[in-house]
């Protein structure tokens, strides 16, 4: 026999009434359910953002690194073009890089001083060659 919802249940001849909860207990159950729903929602959001957040930070960090490297290395192609032009067409020209005293500026200064030494060496050889052929 299915249990009745309008009265006490009968089992082996004994009647069992559904427990009656006081109004405070009903409110406590509703509050407990609400707290569980809020906790589940917060946990889902936390899991979602703990997965998305690091990925976004990695993308942003990669983009910023690429951008900063591009800015730091921007003078290199110009220096390369000038160095080619110096060696091929204008041996007396120099890089003469302006800007902050950083690694690229020191490299350009070293390159310019190397070209100065090279030019002085060629001039001295030319002078020796002209002097030896002239006498």
N, CA, C and O atoms as CSV, one atom per row, in Angstrom:
chain,resi,resn,atom,element,x,y,z
A,1,UNK,N,N,0.849,-1.163,0.000
A,1,UNK,CA,C,0.000,0.000,0.000
A,1,UNK,C,C,0.901,1.235,0.000
A,1,UNK,O,O,1.788,1.350,0.846
A,2,UNK,N,N,0.687,2.138,-0.920
A,2,UNK,CA,C,1.536,3.341,-0.981
A,2,UNK,C,C,1.259,4.256,0.198
A,2,UNK,O,O,0.135,4.334,0.694
A,3,UNK,N,N,2.276,4.931,0.628
A,3,UNK,CA,C,2.074,5.846,1.764
A,3,UNK,C,C,1.139,6.974,1.384
A,3,UNK,O,O,1.124,7.447,0.248
A,4,UNK,N,N,0.359,7.391,2.367
A,4,UNK,CA,C,-0.583,8.485,2.139
A,4,UNK,C,C,0.099,9.796,2.509
A,4,UNK,O,O,0.892,9.870,3.447
A,5,UNK,N,N,-0.231,10.808,1.753
A,5,UNK,CA,C,0.390,12.093,2.033
A,5,UNK,C,C,-0.483,12.954,2.933
A,5,UNK,O,O,-0.036,13.987,3.431
A,6,UNK,N,N,-1.757,12.524,3.150
A,6,UNK,CA,C,-2.652,13.362,3.951
A,6,UNK,C,C,-2.739,12.934,5.401
A,6,UNK,O,O,-3.429,13.563,6.203
A,7,UNK,N,N,-2.049,11.876,5.729
A,7,UNK,CA,C,-2.157,11.412,7.101
A,7,UNK,C,C,-0.945,10.596,7.492
A,7,UNK,O,O,0.078,10.623,6.807
A,8,UNK,N,N,-1.056,9.872,8.589
A,8,UNK,CA,C,0.091,9.086,9.051
A,8,UNK,C,C,0.319,7.881,8.156
A,8,UNK,O,O,-0.616,7.357,7.552
A,9,UNK,N,N,1.583,7.442,8.075
A,9,UNK,CA,C,1.945,6.237,7.325
A,9,UNK,C,C,1.735,5.024,8.220
A,9,UNK,O,O,1.880,5.088,9.441
A,10,UNK,N,N,1.387,3.912,7.568
A,10,UNK,CA,C,1.164,2.686,8.317
A,10,UNK,C,C,2.208,1.679,7.892
A,10,UNK,O,O,2.413,1.435,6.703
A,11,UNK,N,N,2.870,1.092,8.889
A,11,UNK,CA,C,3.886,0.089,8.608
A,11,UNK,C,C,3.758,-0.990,9.676
A,11,UNK,O,O,3.912,-0.711,10.864
A,12,UNK,N,N,3.477,-2.212,9.260
A,12,UNK,CA,C,3.292,-3.341,10.164
A,12,UNK,C,C,2.253,-3.033,11.232
A,12,UNK,O,O,2.369,-3.447,12.386
A,13,UNK,N,N,1.276,-2.322,10.825
A,13,UNK,CA,C,0.191,-2.041,11.748
A,13,UNK,C,C,0.431,-0.840,12.640
A,13,UNK,O,O,-0.444,-0.467,13.421
A,14,UNK,N,N,1.587,-0.234,12.539
A,14,UNK,CA,C,1.857,0.956,13.343
A,14,UNK,C,C,1.726,2.189,12.471
A,14,UNK,O,O,2.118,2.196,11.305
A,15,UNK,N,N,1.191,3.184,13.037
A,15,UNK,CA,C,1.044,4.437,12.308
A,15,UNK,C,C,2.217,5.355,12.628
A,15,UNK,O,O,2.595,5.544,13.785
A,16,UNK,N,N,2.778,5.916,11.561
A,16,UNK,CA,C,3.891,6.853,11.708
A,16,UNK,C,C,3.487,8.186,11.088
A,16,UNK,O,O,3.149,8.257,9.906
A,17,UNK,N,N,3.523,9.185,11.858
A,17,UNK,CA,C,3.210,10.533,11.349
A,17,UNK,C,C,4.501,11.169,10.849
A,17,UNK,O,O,5.552,10.999,11.466
A,18,UNK,N,N,4.433,11.904,9.734
A,18,UNK,CA,C,5.640,12.600,9.271
A,18,UNK,C,C,6.074,13.608,10.326
A,18,UNK,O,O,5.244,14.239,10.980
A,19,UNK,N,N,7.365,13.746,10.477
A,19,UNK,CA,C,7.827,14.680,11.512
A,19,UNK,C,C,7.423,16.106,11.165
A,19,UNK,O,O,7.502,16.541,10.016
A,20,UNK,N,N,7.004,16.788,12.158
A,20,UNK,CA,C,6.629,18.183,11.970
A,20,UNK,C,C,7.800,19.041,12.446
A,20,UNK,O,O,8.295,18.895,13.563
A,21,UNK,N,N,8.218,19.931,11.566
A,21,UNK,CA,C,9.345,20.783,11.897
A,21,UNK,C,C,8.832,22.134,12.366
A,21,UNK,O,O,7.848,22.650,11.836
A,22,UNK,N,N,9.490,22.695,13.345
A,22,UNK,CA,C,9.100,24.031,13.760
A,22,UNK,C,C,9.487,25.035,12.665
A,22,UNK,O,O,10.301,24.716,11.799
A,23,UNK,N,N,8.930,26.203,12.694
A,23,UNK,CA,C,9.155,27.230,11.693
A,23,UNK,C,C,10.628,27.622,11.618
A,23,UNK,O,O,11.122,27.930,10.533
A,24,UNK,N,N,11.342,27.618,12.745
A,24,UNK,CA,C,12.764,27.960,12.743
A,24,UNK,C,C,13.571,26.942,11.944
A,24,UNK,O,O,14.517,27.312,11.250
A,25,UNK,N,N,13.211,25.669,12.035
A,25,UNK,CA,C,13.943,24.628,11.320
A,25,UNK,C,C,13.732,24.759,9.819
A,25,UNK,O,O,14.660,24.516,9.048
A,26,UNK,N,N,12.542,25.133,9.393
A,26,UNK,CA,C,12.273,25.332,7.962
A,26,UNK,C,C,13.114,26.493,7.444
A,26,UNK,O,O,13.716,26.405,6.374
A,27,UNK,N,N,13.152,27.573,8.204
A,27,UNK,CA,C,13.975,28.715,7.811
A,27,UNK,C,C,15.454,28.346,7.760
A,27,UNK,O,O,16.195,28.828,6.903
A,28,UNK,N,N,15.874,27.489,8.682
A,28,UNK,CA,C,17.260,27.047,8.712
A,28,UNK,C,C,17.592,26.213,7.478
A,28,UNK,O,O,18.676,26.344,6.911
A,29,UNK,N,N,16.669,25.362,7.066
A,29,UNK,CA,C,16.877,24.560,5.854
A,29,UNK,C,C,16.965,25.451,4.617
A,29,UNK,O,O,17.818,25.236,3.755
A,30,UNK,N,N,16.095,26.440,4.529
A,30,UNK,CA,C,16.134,27.354,3.384
A,30,UNK,C,C,17.441,28.147,3.364
A,30,UNK,O,O,18.031,28.349,2.302
A,31,UNK,N,N,17.882,28.585,4.512
A,31,UNK,CA,C,19.146,29.322,4.597
A,31,UNK,C,C,20.300,28.418,4.203
A,31,UNK,O,O,21.216,28.844,3.500
A,32,UNK,N,N,20.257,27.167,4.655
A,32,UNK,CA,C,21.315,26.222,4.318
A,32,UNK,C,C,21.365,25.980,2.810
A,32,UNK,O,O,22.449,25.932,2.229
A,33,UNK,N,N,20.216,25.828,2.177
A,33,UNK,CA,C,20.172,25.644,0.729
A,33,UNK,C,C,20.726,26.867,-0.002
A,33,UNK,O,O,21.478,26.736,-0.968
A,34,UNK,N,N,20.349,28.044,0.465
A,34,UNK,CA,C,20.831,29.283,-0.160
A,34,UNK,C,C,22.345,29.397,-0.043
A,34,UNK,O,O,23.022,29.776,-0.999
A,35,UNK,N,N,22.867,29.070,1.120
A,35,UNK,CA,C,24.321,29.127,1.331
A,35,UNK,C,C,25.017,28.136,0.403
A,35,UNK,O,O,26.049,28.462,-0.185
A,36,UNK,N,N,24.468,26.935,0.266
A,36,UNK,CA,C,25.068,25.936,-0.625
A,36,UNK,C,C,25.068,26.409,-2.070
A,36,UNK,O,O,26.062,26.239,-2.776
A,37,UNK,N,N,23.964,27.002,-2.518
A,37,UNK,CA,C,23.882,27.506,-3.896
A,37,UNK,C,C,24.915,28.607,-4.117
A,37,UNK,O,O,25.594,28.627,-5.144
A,38,UNK,N,N,25.035,29.517,-3.161
A,38,UNK,CA,C,26.013,30.600,-3.283
A,38,UNK,C,C,27.433,30.030,-3.291
A,38,UNK,O,O,28.267,30.461,-4.087
A,39,UNK,N,N,27.712,29.065,-2.411
A,39,UNK,CA,C,29.042,28.457,-2.372
A,39,UNK,C,C,29.367,27.748,-3.682
A,39,UNK,O,O,30.483,27.859,-4.191
A,40,UNK,N,N,28.385,27.014,-4.233
A,40,UNK,CA,C,28.613,26.332,-5.509
A,40,UNK,C,C,28.884,27.327,-6.624
A,40,UNK,O,O,29.765,27.107,-7.456
A,41,UNK,N,N,28.136,28.416,-6.647
A,41,UNK,CA,C,28.333,29.446,-7.667
A,41,UNK,C,C,29.713,30.081,-7.544
A,41,UNK,O,O,30.411,30.267,-8.540
A,42,UNK,N,N,30.098,30.410,-6.320
A,42,UNK,CA,C,31.415,31.007,-6.091
A,42,UNK,C,C,32.519,30.034,-6.491
A,42,UNK,O,O,33.510,30.446,-7.094
A,43,UNK,N,N,32.369,28.760,-6.168
A,43,UNK,CA,C,33.362,27.764,-6.527
A,43,UNK,C,C,33.481,27.629,-8.044
A,43,UNK,O,O,34.590,27.528,-8.569
A,44,UNK,N,N,32.358,27.625,-8.746
A,44,UNK,CA,C,32.394,27.540,-10.207
A,44,UNK,C,C,33.101,28.753,-10.804
A,44,UNK,O,O,33.916,28.609,-11.715
A,45,UNK,N,N,32.794,29.943,-10.297
A,45,UNK,CA,C,33.443,31.156,-10.785
A,45,UNK,C,C,34.945,31.132,-10.481
A,45,UNK,O,O,35.757,31.537,-11.313
A,46,UNK,N,N,35.303,30.666,-9.308
A,46,UNK,CA,C,36.706,30.578,-8.926
A,46,UNK,C,C,37.458,29.630,-9.843
A,46,UNK,O,O,38.560,29.947,-10.291
A,47,UNK,N,N,36.879,28.472,-10.127
A,47,UNK,CA,C,37.522,27.519,-11.029
A,47,UNK,C,C,37.637,28.084,-12.438
A,47,UNK,O,O,38.656,27.895,-13.102
A,48,UNK,N,N,36.604,28.770,-12.895
A,48,UNK,CA,C,36.623,29.365,-14.231
A,48,UNK,C,C,37.735,30.401,-14.345
A,48,UNK,O,O,38.533,30.356,-15.281
A,49,UNK,N,N,37.791,31.330,-13.401
A,49,UNK,CA,C,38.774,32.414,-13.482
A,49,UNK,C,C,40.179,31.951,-13.130
A,49,UNK,O,O,41.149,32.585,-13.545
A,50,UNK,N,N,40.317,30.868,-12.380
A,50,UNK,CA,C,41.660,30.367,-12.124
A,50,UNK,C,C,42.222,29.674,-13.361
A,50,UNK,O,O,43.433,29.467,-13.449
A,51,UNK,N,N,41.387,29.318,-14.298
A,51,UNK,CA,C,41.852,28.783,-15.571
A,51,UNK,C,C,42.062,29.868,-16.615
A,51,UNK,O,O,43.043,29.842,-17.358
A,52,UNK,N,N,41.134,30.828,-16.670
A,52,UNK,CA,C,41.208,31.901,-17.667
A,52,UNK,C,C,42.265,32.935,-17.287
A,52,UNK,O,O,42.986,33.421,-18.157
A,53,UNK,N,N,42.368,33.274,-16.019
A,53,UNK,CA,C,43.275,34.336,-15.571
A,53,UNK,C,C,44.729,34.106,-15.957
A,53,UNK,O,O,45.332,34.982,-16.578
A,54,UNK,N,N,45.312,32.970,-15.615
A,54,UNK,CA,C,46.704,32.741,-16.001
A,54,UNK,C,C,46.921,32.746,-17.516
A,54,UNK,O,O,47.964,33.194,-17.990
A,55,UNK,N,N,45.943,32.251,-18.275
A,55,UNK,CA,C,46.077,32.272,-19.728
A,55,UNK,C,C,46.100,33.714,-20.245
A,55,UNK,O,O,46.907,34.048,-21.113
A,56,UNK,N,N,45.227,34.557,-19.721
A,56,UNK,CA,C,45.219,35.964,-20.128
A,56,UNK,C,C,46.512,36.668,-19.730
A,56,UNK,O,O,47.056,37.459,-20.501
A,57,UNK,N,N,46.996,36.383,-18.540
A,57,UNK,CA,C,48.245,36.999,-18.079
A,57,UNK,C,C,49.407,36.544,-18.967
A,57,UNK,O,O,50.270,37.352,-19.310
A,58,UNK,N,N,49.442,35.273,-19.340
A,58,UNK,CA,C,50.511,34.769,-20.207
A,58,UNK,C,C,50.470,35.444,-21.576
A,58,UNK,O,O,51.513,35.815,-22.116
A,59,UNK,N,N,49.273,35.604,-22.140
A,59,UNK,CA,C,49.146,36.280,-23.431
A,59,UNK,C,C,49.588,37.733,-23.344
A,59,UNK,O,O,50.316,38.220,-24.210
A,60,UNK,N,N,49.152,38.418,-22.307
A,60,UNK,CA,C,49.521,39.819,-22.128
A,60,UNK,C,C,51.025,39.962,-21.916
A,60,UNK,O,O,51.643,40.869,-22.474
A,61,UNK,N,N,51.612,39.092,-21.130
A,61,UNK,CA,C,53.053,39.138,-20.891
A,61,UNK,C,C,53.830,38.855,-22.175
A,61,UNK,O,O,54.830,39.517,-22.452
A,62,UNK,N,N,53.385,37.893,-22.945
A,62,UNK,CA,C,54.045,37.592,-24.219
A,62,UNK,C,C,53.973,38.759,-25.186
A,62,UNK,O,O,54.964,39.089,-25.838
A,63,UNK,N,N,52.812,39.384,-25.283
A,63,UNK,CA,C,52.664,40.540,-26.178
A,63,UNK,C,C,53.552,41.690,-25.727
A,63,UNK,O,O,54.203,42.326,-26.556
A,64,UNK,N,N,53.590,41.970,-24.421
A,64,UNK,CA,C,54.425,43.068,-23.921
A,64,UNK,C,C,55.903,42.775,-24.153
A,64,UNK,O,O,56.655,43.684,-24.504
A,65,UNK,N,N,56.336,41.539,-23.969
A,65,UNK,CA,C,57.730,41.172,-24.230
A,65,UNK,C,C,58.094,41.351,-25.690
A,65,UNK,O,O,59.170,41.855,-26.012
A,66,UNK,N,N,57.190,40.933,-26.581
A,66,UNK,CA,C,57.416,41.094,-28.018
A,66,UNK,C,C,57.518,42.568,-28.386
A,66,UNK,O,O,58.390,42.955,-29.164
A,67,UNK,N,N,56.635,43.388,-27.834
A,67,UNK,CA,C,56.624,44.817,-28.122
A,67,UNK,C,C,57.891,45.501,-27.591
A,67,UNK,O,O,58.506,46.304,-28.293
A,68,UNK,N,N,58.277,45.180,-26.352
A,68,UNK,CA,C,59.479,45.787,-25.782
A,68,UNK,C,C,60.741,45.350,-26.527
A,68,UNK,O,O,61.639,46.162,-26.746
A,69,UNK,N,N,60.816,44.090,-26.914
A,69,UNK,CA,C,61.974,43.622,-27.677
A,69,UNK,C,C,62.053,44.331,-29.023
A,69,UNK,O,O,63.139,44.683,-29.484
A,70,UNK,N,N,60.908,44.536,-29.646
A,70,UNK,CA,C,60.886,45.260,-30.917
A,70,UNK,C,C,61.383,46.686,-30.768
A,70,UNK,O,O,62.124,47.186,-31.615
A,71,UNK,N,N,60.973,47.339,-29.685
A,71,UNK,CA,C,61.433,48.719,-29.455
A,71,UNK,C,C,62.919,48.763,-29.136
A,71,UNK,O,O,63.627,49.665,-29.584
A,72,UNK,N,N,63.391,47.798,-28.367
A,72,UNK,CA,C,64.803,47.790,-27.986
A,72,UNK,C,C,65.708,47.482,-29.171
A,72,UNK,O,O,66.822,47.998,-29.250
A,73,UNK,N,N,65.240,46.648,-30.089
A,73,UNK,CA,C,66.062,46.239,-31.223
A,73,UNK,C,C,65.758,47.009,-32.498
A,73,UNK,O,O,66.258,46.649,-33.564
A,74,UNK,N,N,64.950,48.059,-32.413
A,74,UNK,CA,C,64.587,48.837,-33.591
A,74,UNK,C,C,65.797,49.434,-34.317
A,74,UNK,O,O,65.780,49.472,-35.547
A,75,UNK,N,N,66.852,49.906,-33.624
A,75,UNK,CA,C,67.992,50.483,-34.351
A,75,UNK,C,C,68.846,49.467,-35.105
A,75,UNK,O,O,69.651,49.869,-35.945
A,76,UNK,N,N,68.708,48.187,-34.843
A,76,UNK,CA,C,69.591,47.178,-35.448
A,76,UNK,C,C,69.481,47.145,-36.973
A,76,UNK,O,O,70.524,47.129,-37.627
A,77,UNK,N,N,68.290,47.135,-37.590
A,77,UNK,CA,C,68.255,47.132,-39.062
A,77,UNK,C,C,68.889,48.380,-39.679
A,77,UNK,O,O,69.558,48.297,-40.709
A,78,UNK,N,N,68.676,49.532,-39.048
A,78,UNK,CA,C,69.296,50.757,-39.566
A,78,UNK,C,C,70.813,50.674,-39.456
A,78,UNK,O,O,71.530,51.078,-40.372
A,79,UNK,N,N,71.301,50.150,-38.336
A,79,UNK,CA,C,72.755,49.997,-38.166
A,79,UNK,C,C,73.317,49.037,-39.212
A,79,UNK,O,O,74.403,49.272,-39.743
A,80,UNK,N,N,72.607,47.981,-39.507
A,80,UNK,CA,C,73.054,47.010,-40.501
A,80,UNK,C,C,73.146,47.650,-41.886
A,80,UNK,O,O,74.128,47.449,-42.601
A,81,UNK,N,N,72.128,48.417,-42.261
A,81,UNK,CA,C,72.136,49.089,-43.564
A,81,UNK,C,C,73.288,50.085,-43.672
A,81,UNK,O,O,73.963,50.148,-44.700
A,82,UNK,N,N,73.511,50.861,-42.613
A,82,UNK,CA,C,74.603,51.839,-42.630
A,82,UNK,C,C,75.949,51.121,-42.710
A,82,UNK,O,O,76.836,51.557,-43.444
A,83,UNK,N,N,76.112,50.026,-41.965
A,83,UNK,CA,C,77.371,49.278,-42.000
A,83,UNK,C,C,77.645,48.719,-43.394
A,83,UNK,O,O,78.789,48.731,-43.847
A,84,UNK,N,N,76.618,48.232,-44.077
A,84,UNK,CA,C,76.799,47.744,-45.453
A,84,UNK,C,C,77.213,48.875,-46.382
A,84,UNK,O,O,78.118,48.722,-47.202
A,85,UNK,N,N,76.545,50.002,-46.243
A,85,UNK,CA,C,76.839,51.157,-47.091
A,85,UNK,C,C,78.260,51.657,-46.840
A,85,UNK,O,O,78.953,52.044,-47.781
A,86,UNK,N,N,78.701,51.653,-45.578
A,86,UNK,CA,C,80.053,52.108,-45.234
A,86,UNK,C,C,81.082,51.211,-45.902
A,86,UNK,O,O,82.035,51.704,-46.505
A,87,UNK,N,N,80.901,49.908,-45.800
A,87,UNK,CA,C,81.913,48.999,-46.326
A,87,UNK,C,C,81.913,48.958,-47.846
A,87,UNK,O,O,82.954,48.679,-48.440
A,88,UNK,N,N,80.796,49.223,-48.494
A,88,UNK,CA,C,80.719,49.104,-49.944
A,88,UNK,C,C,80.977,50.429,-50.665
A,88,UNK,O,O,81.718,50.466,-51.648
A,89,UNK,N,N,80.369,51.517,-50.181
A,89,UNK,CA,C,80.385,52.747,-50.967
A,89,UNK,C,C,81.137,53.892,-50.311
A,89,UNK,O,O,81.851,54.624,-50.996
A,90,UNK,N,N,80.996,54.066,-49.011
A,90,UNK,CA,C,81.545,55.226,-48.318
A,90,UNK,C,C,82.424,54.774,-47.148
A,90,UNK,O,O,81.947,54.708,-46.015
A,91,UNK,N,N,83.684,54.465,-47.399
A,91,UNK,CA,C,84.529,53.951,-46.316
A,91,UNK,C,C,84.837,54.991,-45.241
A,91,UNK,O,O,85.317,54.625,-44.168
A,92,UNK,N,N,84.579,56.274,-45.494
A,92,UNK,CA,C,84.871,57.307,-44.496
A,92,UNK,C,C,83.662,57.622,-43.608
A,92,UNK,O,O,83.791,58.365,-42.634
A,93,UNK,N,N,82.520,57.080,-43.926
A,93,UNK,CA,C,81.305,57.328,-43.134
A,93,UNK,C,C,81.329,56.471,-41.876
A,93,UNK,O,O,81.977,55.425,-41.843
A,94,UNK,N,N,80.616,56.921,-40.833
A,94,UNK,CA,C,80.539,56.189,-39.568
A,94,UNK,C,C,79.080,56.031,-39.158
A,94,UNK,O,O,78.199,56.727,-39.662
A,95,UNK,N,N,78.842,55.099,-38.229
A,95,UNK,CA,C,77.478,54.887,-37.730
A,95,UNK,C,C,76.980,56.110,-36.965
A,95,UNK,O,O,75.861,56.568,-37.196
A,96,UNK,N,N,77.780,56.633,-36.074
A,96,UNK,CA,C,77.452,57.827,-35.271
A,96,UNK,C,C,76.057,57.711,-34.669
A,96,UNK,O,O,75.217,58.592,-34.849
A,97,UNK,N,N,75.822,56.623,-33.957
A,97,UNK,CA,C,74.514,56.377,-33.345
A,97,UNK,C,C,74.288,57.338,-32.187
A,97,UNK,O,O,75.167,57.524,-31.345
A,98,UNK,N,N,73.127,57.937,-32.150
A,98,UNK,CA,C,72.764,58.815,-31.029
A,98,UNK,C,C,71.726,58.103,-30.176
A,98,UNK,O,O,71.054,57.182,-30.641
A,99,UNK,N,N,71.602,58.522,-28.956
A,99,UNK,CA,C,70.614,57.924,-28.072
A,99,UNK,C,C,71.234,57.582,-26.732
A,99,UNK,O,O,72.333,58.031,-26.409
A,100,UNK,N,N,70.523,56.785,-25.961
A,100,UNK,CA,C,71.018,56.449,-24.623
A,100,UNK,C,C,72.282,55.592,-24.692
A,100,UNK,O,O,72.535,54.906,-25.682
A,101,UNK,N,N,73.058,55.650,-23.628
A,101,UNK,CA,C,74.296,54.873,-23.567
A,101,UNK,C,C,73.962,53.435,-23.159
A,101,UNK,O,O,74.109,53.048,-22.000
A,102,UNK,N,N,73.515,52.668,-24.133
A,102,UNK,CA,C,73.153,51.279,-23.883
A,102,UNK,C,C,74.061,50.364,-24.690
A,102,UNK,O,O,75.061,50.819,-25.246
A,103,UNK,N,N,73.729,49.093,-24.762
A,103,UNK,CA,C,74.567,48.115,-25.437
A,103,UNK,C,C,74.704,48.421,-26.922
A,103,UNK,O,O,75.788,48.283,-27.489
A,104,UNK,N,N,73.604,48.839,-27.559
A,104,UNK,CA,C,73.673,49.139,-28.988
A,104,UNK,C,C,74.546,50.359,-29.250
A,104,UNK,O,O,75.282,50.397,-30.236
A,105,UNK,N,N,74.469,51.352,-28.377
A,105,UNK,CA,C,75.301,52.549,-28.539
A,105,UNK,C,C,76.773,52.188,-28.368
A,105,UNK,O,O,77.620,52.665,-29.124
A,106,UNK,N,N,77.082,51.355,-27.386
A,106,UNK,CA,C,78.472,50.931,-27.187
A,106,UNK,C,C,78.958,50.084,-28.363
A,106,UNK,O,O,80.116,50.193,-28.766
A,107,UNK,N,N,78.086,49.244,-28.912
A,107,UNK,CA,C,78.452,48.449,-30.084
A,107,UNK,C,C,78.745,49.354,-31.276
A,107,UNK,O,O,79.727,49.141,-31.987
A,108,UNK,N,N,77.904,50.359,-31.501
A,108,UNK,CA,C,78.118,51.289,-32.609
A,108,UNK,C,C,79.413,52.076,-32.412
A,108,UNK,O,O,80.145,52.308,-33.375
A,109,UNK,N,N,79.705,52.488,-31.183
A,109,UNK,CA,C,80.954,53.209,-30.906
A,109,UNK,C,C,82.164,52.316,-31.172
A,109,UNK,O,O,83.162,52.771,-31.732
A,110,UNK,N,N,82.080,51.054,-30.775
A,110,UNK,CA,C,83.170,50.113,-31.021
A,110,UNK,C,C,83.360,49.894,-32.516
A,110,UNK,O,O,84.491,49.818,-32.997
A,111,UNK,N,N,82.260,49.792,-33.246
A,111,UNK,CA,C,82.331,49.615,-34.696
A,111,UNK,C,C,82.964,50.845,-35.352
A,111,UNK,O,O,83.800,50.715,-36.246
A,112,UNK,N,N,82.561,52.036,-34.903
A,112,UNK,CA,C,83.136,53.276,-35.449
A,112,UNK,C,C,84.635,53.357,-35.174
A,112,UNK,O,O,85.402,53.740,-36.057
A,113,UNK,N,N,85.063,53.000,-33.961
A,113,UNK,CA,C,86.495,53.047,-33.645
A,113,UNK,C,C,87.261,51.996,-34.446
A,113,UNK,O,O,88.409,52.230,-34.824
A,114,UNK,N,N,86.642,50.839,-34.713
A,114,UNK,CA,C,87.284,49.830,-35.548
A,114,UNK,C,C,87.458,50.360,-36.971
A,114,UNK,O,O,88.501,50.148,-37.591
A,115,UNK,N,N,86.440,51.046,-37.486
A,115,UNK,CA,C,86.550,51.629,-38.820
A,115,UNK,C,C,87.612,52.726,-38.860
A,115,UNK,O,O,88.319,52.864,-39.858
A,116,UNK,N,N,87.733,53.510,-37.780
A,116,UNK,CA,C,88.786,54.532,-37.709
A,116,UNK,C,C,90.170,53.882,-37.777
A,116,UNK,O,O,91.035,54.335,-38.526
A,117,UNK,N,N,90.377,52.819,-36.990
A,117,UNK,CA,C,91.665,52.132,-37.008
A,117,UNK,C,C,91.946,51.540,-38.386
A,117,UNK,O,O,93.075,51.597,-38.874
A,118,UNK,N,N,90.931,50.981,-39.001
A,118,UNK,CA,C,91.080,50.394,-40.335
A,118,UNK,C,C,91.457,51.462,-41.352
A,118,UNK,O,O,92.344,51.270,-42.184
A,119,UNK,N,N,90.766,52.589,-41.264
A,119,UNK,CA,C,91.061,53.673,-42.207
A,119,UNK,C,C,92.484,54.198,-42.007
A,119,UNK,O,O,93.189,54.451,-42.984
A,120,UNK,N,N,92.913,54.364,-40.758
A,120,UNK,CA,C,94.279,54.825,-40.484
A,120,UNK,C,C,95.300,53.810,-40.978
A,120,UNK,O,O,96.358,54.189,-41.481
A,121,UNK,N,N,94.997,52.546,-40.843
A,121,UNK,CA,C,95.895,51.500,-41.324
A,121,UNK,C,C,96.029,51.568,-42.838
A,121,UNK,O,O,97.139,51.489,-43.364
A,122,UNK,N,N,94.914,51.715,-43.543
A,122,UNK,CA,C,94.963,51.826,-45.001
A,122,UNK,C,C,95.713,53.072,-45.435
A,122,UNK,O,O,96.484,53.036,-46.394
A,123,UNK,N,N,95.486,54.181,-44.726
A,123,UNK,CA,C,96.186,55.425,-45.075
A,123,UNK,C,C,97.689,55.275,-44.862
A,123,UNK,O,O,98.482,55.735,-45.684
A,124,UNK,N,N,98.078,54.644,-43.776
A,124,UNK,CA,C,99.511,54.461,-43.529
A,124,UNK,C,C,100.126,53.526,-44.568
A,124,UNK,O,O,101.257,53.750,-44.999
A,125,UNK,N,N,99.413,52.499,-44.972
A,125,UNK,CA,C,99.921,51.599,-46.016
A,125,UNK,C,C,100.020,52.338,-47.354
A,125,UNK,O,O,100.969,52.164,-48.119
A,126,UNK,N,N,99.001,53.170,-47.606
A,126,UNK,CA,C,99.026,53.944,-48.842
A,126,UNK,C,C,100.200,54.914,-48.834
A,126,UNK,O,O,100.871,55.085,-49.852
A,127,UNK,N,N,100.453,55.553,-47.690
A,127,UNK,CA,C,101.571,56.487,-47.568
A,127,UNK,C,C,102.900,55.747,-47.758
A,127,UNK,O,O,103.792,56.243,-48.446
A,128,UNK,N,N,103.032,54.574,-47.155
A,128,UNK,CA,C,104.254,53.781,-47.298
A,128,UNK,C,C,104.402,53.344,-48.741
A,128,UNK,O,O,105.507,53.367,-49.283
A,129,UNK,N,N,103.313,52.949,-49.368
A,129,UNK,CA,C,103.351,52.489,-50.755
A,129,UNK,C,C,103.731,53.629,-51.693
A,129,UNK,O,O,104.538,53.428,-52.600
A,130,UNK,N,N,103.172,54.817,-51.497
A,130,UNK,CA,C,103.477,55.961,-52.340
A,130,UNK,C,C,104.924,56.411,-52.114
A,130,UNK,O,O,105.627,56.773,-53.057
A,131,UNK,N,N,105.350,56.382,-50.866
A,131,UNK,CA,C,106.705,56.803,-50.544
A,131,UNK,C,C,107.729,55.838,-51.145
A,131,UNK,O,O,108.761,56.260,-51.667
A,132,UNK,N,N,107.434,54.555,-51.067
A,132,UNK,CA,C,108.392,53.570,-51.578
A,132,UNK,C,C,108.436,53.588,-53.116
A,132,UNK,O,O,109.498,53.363,-53.698
A,133,UNK,N,N,107.336,53.843,-53.761
A,133,UNK,CA,C,107.335,53.877,-55.230
A,133,UNK,C,C,107.832,55.216,-55.743
A,133,UNK,O,O,108.305,55.311,-56.876
A,134,UNK,N,N,107.728,56.266,-54.908
A,134,UNK,CA,C,108.131,57.603,-55.337
A,134,UNK,C,C,109.626,57.806,-55.288
A,134,UNK,O,O,110.106,58.712,-55.969
A,135,UNK,N,N,110.387,57.063,-54.560
A,135,UNK,CA,C,111.833,57.270,-54.484
A,135,UNK,C,C,112.628,56.421,-55.373
A,135,UNK,O,O,113.855,56.518,-55.384
